[in-house]
Amino acid sequence: MSSATVLGLAAAVIVVITLFEMLRRHRLREKYALIWFVLAMGSLTVAVFPALLFGLADLLNVQVPSNLVFFIASLLLLAMSLQHSFEIGKLEERTRTLAEEVALLRLDVDAAAPDRTTARSETEPTDRSVE
């Protein structure tokens, strides 16, 4: 067994163990764990059967198989970055909508009970910032 095979096997095993531990501790969501698990199994496959990488490089007319690995890794990182940007945008929109709804609810509560608002402001601290 070559050192590259051992290194690939070790990396794949470490990634799989880390994934299961992160899932167990609820540090990683299942949809991301699936992506990382597929990548770990792909690297394990290439480590055990390096001829697959050489065959794919020949098929795609790539002269150095490691260039193909780096190209595929770059595409995967780009795809994950785009996905995370999309999800961040959705979460920002959702946060803004929730903040607007809370502001409207506070306005309704304050308008419904004006006597209670003045009594509360004198006796209880609120979390609103004073401008």
ChimeraX commands (.cxc) that place a marker at each C-alpha (Angstrom):
marker #1 position 0.00,0.00,0.00 radius 0.5
marker #1 position 1.43,3.35,-1.01 radius 0.5
marker #1 position 1.73,6.34,1.27 radius 0.5
marker #1 position -0.83,8.25,-0.82 radius 0.5
marker #1 position -3.35,5.44,-0.30 radius 0.5
marker #1 position -2.74,5.41,3.44 radius 0.5
marker #1 position -3.03,9.20,3.59 radius 0.5
marker #1 position -6.29,9.15,1.62 radius 0.5
marker #1 position -7.72,6.40,3.81 radius 0.5
marker #1 position -6.72,8.22,6.99 radius 0.5
marker #1 position -8.23,11.51,5.77 radius 0.5
marker #1 position -11.51,9.84,4.79 radius 0.5
marker #1 position -11.78,8.01,8.13 radius 0.5
marker #1 position -11.02,11.19,10.07 radius 0.5
marker #1 position -13.67,13.13,8.14 radius 0.5
marker #1 position -16.31,10.41,8.69 radius 0.5
marker #1 position -15.55,10.19,12.44 radius 0.5
marker #1 position -15.64,13.99,12.73 radius 0.5
marker #1 position -18.96,14.10,10.87 radius 0.5
marker #1 position -20.59,11.58,13.17 radius 0.5
marker #1 position -19.28,13.38,16.24 radius 0.5
marker #1 position -20.51,16.76,14.99 radius 0.5
marker #1 position -23.92,15.26,14.18 radius 0.5
marker #1 position -24.11,13.65,17.61 radius 0.5
marker #1 position -23.38,16.98,19.30 radius 0.5
marker #1 position -25.80,18.84,16.99 radius 0.5
marker #1 position -22.99,21.01,15.60 radius 0.5
marker #1 position -23.76,20.12,11.97 radius 0.5
marker #1 position -27.06,19.83,10.15 radius 0.5
marker #1 position -27.90,16.64,8.30 radius 0.5
marker #1 position -28.02,18.22,4.86 radius 0.5
marker #1 position -24.42,19.42,5.21 radius 0.5
marker #1 position -23.31,16.14,6.74 radius 0.5
marker #1 position -24.58,14.33,3.68 radius 0.5
marker #1 position -22.47,16.51,1.40 radius 0.5
marker #1 position -19.35,15.97,3.51 radius 0.5
marker #1 position -20.04,12.23,3.76 radius 0.5
marker #1 position -20.28,11.94,-0.04 radius 0.5
marker #1 position -17.00,13.85,-0.38 radius 0.5
marker #1 position -15.32,11.59,2.18 radius 0.5
marker #1 position -16.53,8.49,0.35 radius 0.5
marker #1 position -15.31,9.97,-2.94 radius 0.5
marker #1 position -11.85,10.59,-1.51 radius 0.5
marker #1 position -11.87,7.08,-0.01 radius 0.5
marker #1 position -12.76,5.63,-3.41 radius 0.5
marker #1 position -9.97,7.56,-5.12 radius 0.5
marker #1 position -7.51,6.55,-2.39 radius 0.5
marker #1 position -8.37,2.85,-2.72 radius 0.5
marker #1 position -8.72,2.85,-6.51 radius 0.5
marker #1 position -6.36,5.52,-7.90 radius 0.5
marker #1 position -6.80,4.09,-11.39 radius 0.5
marker #1 position -10.26,5.67,-11.42 radius 0.5
marker #1 position -8.73,9.13,-11.11 radius 0.5
marker #1 position -6.18,8.41,-13.84 radius 0.5
marker #1 position -8.93,7.03,-16.11 radius 0.5
marker #1 position -11.13,10.07,-15.53 radius 0.5
marker #1 position -8.18,12.39,-16.19 radius 0.5
marker #1 position -7.47,10.57,-19.46 radius 0.5
marker #1 position -11.14,10.69,-20.41 radius 0.5
marker #1 position -11.29,14.45,-19.81 radius 0.5
marker #1 position -7.89,14.97,-21.45 radius 0.5
marker #1 position -6.29,16.36,-18.28 radius 0.5
marker #1 position -2.56,15.72,-18.28 radius 0.5
marker #1 position -2.01,15.65,-14.50 radius 0.5
marker #1 position -4.66,13.86,-12.41 radius 0.5
marker #1 position -3.99,16.08,-9.38 radius 0.5
marker #1 position -5.04,19.08,-11.48 radius 0.5
marker #1 position -8.39,17.36,-11.96 radius 0.5
marker #1 position -8.71,16.87,-8.19 radius 0.5
marker #1 position -7.97,20.55,-7.56 radius 0.5
marker #1 position -10.41,21.63,-10.27 radius 0.5
marker #1 position -13.21,19.45,-8.86 radius 0.5
marker #1 position -12.44,20.68,-5.33 radius 0.5
marker #1 position -12.60,24.29,-6.53 radius 0.5
marker #1 position -15.98,23.68,-8.16 radius 0.5
marker #1 position -17.31,22.06,-4.99 radius 0.5
marker #1 position -16.11,24.95,-2.84 radius 0.5
marker #1 position -17.70,27.43,-5.23 radius 0.5
marker #1 position -21.00,25.52,-5.16 radius 0.5
marker #1 position -21.00,25.38,-1.36 radius 0.5
marker #1 position -20.17,29.08,-1.13 radius 0.5
marker #1 position -23.07,29.94,-3.45 radius 0.5
marker #1 position -25.43,27.74,-1.44 radius 0.5
marker #1 position -24.40,29.38,1.83 radius 0.5
marker #1 position -24.77,32.85,0.30 radius 0.5
marker #1 position -28.28,31.95,-0.81 radius 0.5
marker #1 position -29.20,30.67,2.65 radius 0.5
marker #1 position -27.71,33.74,4.36 radius 0.5
marker #1 position -29.81,35.97,2.11 radius 0.5
marker #1 position -32.96,34.04,3.03 radius 0.5
marker #1 position -32.13,34.26,6.74 radius 0.5
marker #1 position -31.46,38.01,6.52 radius 0.5
marker #1 position -34.84,38.53,4.85 radius 0.5
marker #1 position -36.55,36.38,7.46 radius 0.5
marker #1 position -34.85,38.28,10.30 radius 0.5
marker #1 position -35.91,41.61,8.83 radius 0.5
marker #1 position -39.50,40.41,8.44 radius 0.5
marker #1 position -39.57,39.13,12.02 radius 0.5
marker #1 position -38.16,42.41,13.34 radius 0.5
marker #1 position -40.86,44.33,11.46 radius 0.5
marker #1 position -43.56,42.04,12.85 radius 0.5
marker #1 position -42.27,42.50,16.41 radius 0.5
marker #1 position -42.24,46.28,15.94 radius 0.5
marker #1 position -45.83,46.22,14.68 radius 0.5
marker #1 position -46.93,44.02,17.59 radius 0.5
marker #1 position -45.26,46.38,20.08 radius 0.5
marker #1 position -47.01,49.29,18.42 radius 0.5
marker #1 position -50.37,47.51,18.72 radius 0.5
marker #1 position -49.75,46.66,22.38 radius 0.5
marker #1 position -48.66,50.21,23.18 radius 0.5
marker #1 position -51.68,51.68,21.38 radius 0.5
marker #1 position -54.12,49.29,23.07 radius 0.5
marker #1 position -53.00,50.06,26.62 radius 0.5
marker #1 position -51.57,53.60,26.90 radius 0.5
marker #1 position -51.98,53.75,30.70 radius 0.5
marker #1 position -50.13,50.48,31.13 radius 0.5
marker #1 position -47.25,51.69,28.95 radius 0.5
marker #1 position -46.52,54.71,31.12 radius 0.5
marker #1 position -46.81,52.67,34.31 radius 0.5
marker #1 position -44.49,50.00,32.94 radius 0.5
marker #1 position -41.89,52.49,31.74 radius 0.5
marker #1 position -41.71,54.04,35.21 radius 0.5
marker #1 position -41.43,50.78,37.15 radius 0.5
marker #1 position -39.92,48.16,34.84 radius 0.5
marker #1 position -36.85,48.45,32.63 radius 0.5
marker #1 position -37.38,47.61,28.98 radius 0.5
marker #1 position -34.98,46.27,26.40 radius 0.5
marker #1 position -35.65,49.14,23.99 radius 0.5
marker #1 position -32.75,51.47,23.34 radius 0.5
marker #1 position -33.29,55.15,24.10 radius 0.5
marker #1 position -32.38,57.50,21.31 radius 0.5
marker link #1:1,2 radius 0.2
marker link #1:2,3 radius 0.2
marker link #1:3,4 radius 0.2
marker link #1:4,5 radius 0.2
marker link #1:5,6 radius 0.2
marker link #1:6,7 radius 0.2
marker link #1:7,8 radius 0.2
marker link #1:8,9 radius 0.2
marker link #1:9,10 radius 0.2
marker link #1:10,11 radius 0.2
marker link #1:11,12 radius 0.2
marker link #1:12,13 radius 0.2
marker link #1:13,14 radius 0.2
marker link #1:14,15 radius 0.2
marker link #1:15,16 radius 0.2
marker link #1:16,17 radius 0.2
marker link #1:17,18 radius 0.2
marker link #1:18,19 radius 0.2
marker link #1:19,20 radius 0.2
marker link #1:20,21 radius 0.2
marker link #1:21,22 radius 0.2
marker link #1:22,23 radius 0.2
marker link #1:23,24 radius 0.2
marker link #1:24,25 radius 0.2
marker link #1:25,26 radius 0.2
marker link #1:26,27 radius 0.2
marker link #1:27,28 radius 0.2
marker link #1:28,29 radius 0.2
marker link #1:29,30 radius 0.2
marker link #1:30,31 radius 0.2
marker link #1:31,32 radius 0.2
marker link #1:32,33 radius 0.2
marker link #1:33,34 radius 0.2
marker link #1:34,35 radius 0.2
marker link #1:35,36 radius 0.2
marker link #1:36,37 radius 0.2
marker link #1:37,38 radius 0.2
marker link #1:38,39 radius 0.2
marker link #1:39,40 radius 0.2
marker link #1:40,41 radius 0.2
marker link #1:41,42 radius 0.2
marker link #1:42,43 radius 0.2
marker link #1:43,44 radius 0.2
marker link #1:44,45 radius 0.2
marker link #1:45,46 radius 0.2
marker link #1:46,47 radius 0.2
marker link #1:47,48 radius 0.2
marker link #1:48,49 radius 0.2
marker link #1:49,50 radius 0.2
marker link #1:50,51 radius 0.2
marker link #1:51,52 radius 0.2
marker link #1:52,53 radius 0.2
marker link #1:53,54 radius 0.2
marker link #1:54,55 radius 0.2
marker link #1:55,56 radius 0.2
marker link #1:56,57 radius 0.2
marker link #1:57,58 radius 0.2
marker link #1:58,59 radius 0.2
marker link #1:59,60 radius 0.2
marker link #1:60,61 radius 0.2
marker link #1:61,62 radius 0.2
marker link #1:62,63 radius 0.2
marker link #1:63,64 radius 0.2
marker link #1:64,65 radius 0.2
marker link #1:65,66 radius 0.2
marker link #1:66,67 radius 0.2
marker link #1:67,68 radius 0.2
marker link #1:68,69 radius 0.2
marker link #1:69,70 radius 0.2
marker link #1:70,71 radius 0.2
marker link #1:71,72 radius 0.2
marker link #1:72,73 radius 0.2
marker link #1:73,74 radius 0.2
marker link #1:74,75 radius 0.2
marker link #1:75,76 radius 0.2
marker link #1:76,77 radius 0.2
marker link #1:77,78 radius 0.2
marker link #1:78,79 radius 0.2
marker link #1:79,80 radius 0.2
marker link #1:80,81 radius 0.2
marker link #1:81,82 radius 0.2
marker link #1:82,83 radius 0.2
marker link #1:83,84 radius 0.2
marker link #1:84,85 radius 0.2
marker link #1:85,86 radius 0.2
marker link #1:86,87 radius 0.2
marker link #1:87,88 radius 0.2
marker link #1:88,89 radius 0.2
marker link #1:89,90 radius 0.2
marker link #1:90,91 radius 0.2
marker link #1:91,92 radius 0.2
marker link #1:92,93 radius 0.2
marker link #1:93,94 radius 0.2
marker link #1:94,95 radius 0.2
marker link #1:95,96 radius 0.2
marker link #1:96,97 radius 0.2
marker link #1:97,98 radius 0.2
marker link #1:98,99 radius 0.2
marker link #1:99,100 radius 0.2
marker link #1:100,101 radius 0.2
marker link #1:101,102 radius 0.2
marker link #1:102,103 radius 0.2
marker link #1:103,104 radius 0.2
marker link #1:104,105 radius 0.2
marker link #1:105,106 radius 0.2
marker link #1:106,107 radius 0.2
marker link #1:107,108 radius 0.2
marker link #1:108,109 radius 0.2
marker link #1:109,110 radius 0.2
marker link #1:110,111 radius 0.2
marker link #1:111,112 radius 0.2
marker link #1:112,113 radius 0.2
marker link #1:113,114 radius 0.2
marker link #1:114,115 radius 0.2
marker link #1:115,116 radius 0.2
marker link #1:116,117 radius 0.2
marker link #1:117,118 radius 0.2
marker link #1:118,119 radius 0.2
marker link #1:119,120 radius 0.2
marker link #1:120,121 radius 0.2
marker link #1:121,122 radius 0.2
marker link #1:122,123 radius 0.2
marker link #1:123,124 radius 0.2
marker link #1:124,125 radius 0.2
marker link #1:125,126 radius 0.2
marker link #1:126,127 radius 0.2
marker link #1:127,128 radius 0.2
marker link #1:128,129 radius 0.2
marker link #1:129,130 radius 0.2
marker link #1:130,131 radius 0.2
view
